[in-house]
Amino acid sequence: MINQAFLQGLSDQLGQLMSKAPGGNANLQGQIQGVLQGAFSKMDLVNREEFDAQSAVLARTRAKLEALESQLSVLESRIEQADKQ
């Protein structure tokens, strides 16, 4: 679920920042990656493909809903006209 390349890049960047700090630890990068991976795995995240697929489903559902609302409006107007006669 979590993109390992993203985690590695983030870990590298944090490691570079920490190595510039006094007392930088060579093992720190691995620890940072572990902490980040643990934190991200606890989050309820989806990847871009899943998000795009669900967005497409939502768009189709919204279009169907709008069509049904339009049909309902037409039917309601027909009922109103029939009641007036």
Contacts in CASP RR format, 6 or more apart in sequence:
PFRMAT RR
TARGET T0000
AUTHOR 0000-0000-0000
METHOD contacts of the structure
MODEL  1
MINQAFLQGLSDQLGQLMSKAPGGNANLQGQIQGVLQGAFSKMDLVNREE
FDAQSAVLARTRAKLEALESQLSVLESRIEQADKQ
1 41 0 8 1.000
1 45 0 8 1.000
1 46 0 8 1.000
1 47 0 8 1.000
2 37 0 8 1.000
2 40 0 8 1.000
2 41 0 8 1.000
2 45 0 8 1.000
3 47 0 8 1.000
7 33 0 8 1.000
7 36 0 8 1.000
7 37 0 8 1.000
7 40 0 8 1.000
8 33 0 8 1.000
10 36 0 8 1.000
11 29 0 8 1.000
11 30 0 8 1.000
11 32 0 8 1.000
11 33 0 8 1.000
11 34 0 8 1.000
11 36 0 8 1.000
12 29 0 8 1.000
14 29 0 8 1.000
14 32 0 8 1.000
14 36 0 8 1.000
15 28 0 8 1.000
15 29 0 8 1.000
15 32 0 8 1.000
18 24 0 8 1.000
18 25 0 8 1.000
18 28 0 8 1.000
18 29 0 8 1.000
18 32 0 8 1.000
19 28 0 8 1.000
25 31 0 8 1.000
46 54 0 8 1.000
END
